[in-house]
Amino acid sequence: MKQLIIIYEFKGYQNNKKSFESKLRQFKQFAFLTENACIIWTNNSVVSVRDFLITEISADDKLYVGETAAPAAWTNSIDERVTEYIRNNLK
């Protein structure tokens, strides 16, 4: 299973953040890193994930989907439960 990092920023007048994050949760294995970043575990390609999520963003919003892998580094600004989840699942 691949680990994908998703970075998003809502700028448009229609803020679809709730429905966007609801779509992220459909991947079942996910961890919100910050208010605008999430990591998911999936067998889907970055393009198919982008196409799945793009329906919830407006033309002014930003979306990045990229593949990531261990090793990774971060500061303690991420919740401890999320940190533990990432450590246990990042490969």
Residue pairs with C-beta under 8 A, 6 or more apart in sequence:
1 29
1 41
1 42
1 43
2 41
2 42
2 43
2 44
2 67
3 39
3 40
3 41
3 67
3 68
3 69
3 89
3 90
3 91
4 39
4 40
4 41
4 42
4 44
4 46
4 49
4 65
4 66
4 67
4 68
5 33
5 37
5 38
5 39
5 64
5 65
5 66
5 67
5 68
6 24
6 37
6 38
6 39
6 40
6 49
6 53
6 63
6 64
6 65
7 36
7 37
7 62
7 63
7 64
8 20
8 36
8 37
8 38
8 53
8 57
8 61
8 62
8 63
8 64
9 36
9 61
9 62
10 16
10 17
10 20
10 57
10 58
10 61
11 58
11 60
11 61
11 62
12 57
12 58
12 59
12 60
12 61
13 58
13 60
14 58
16 56
16 57
16 58
16 61
19 56
20 53
20 56
20 57
21 32
21 38
23 52
23 53
23 55
23 56
24 30
24 32
24 38
24 40
24 53
27 40
27 41
27 42
29 40
29 41
29 42
29 89
30 38
30 39
30 40
30 41
31 38
31 39
31 82
31 85
31 86
31 89
32 38
32 82
33 39
33 74
33 78
33 82
34 77
34 78
39 68
39 86
39 90
40 49
41 89
42 49
44 52
46 65
46 66
46 67
49 65
50 63
50 65
53 63
53 65
54 63
57 63
68 90
69 90
69 91
70 90
70 91
72 86
72 90
74 83
74 86
76 83
78 86
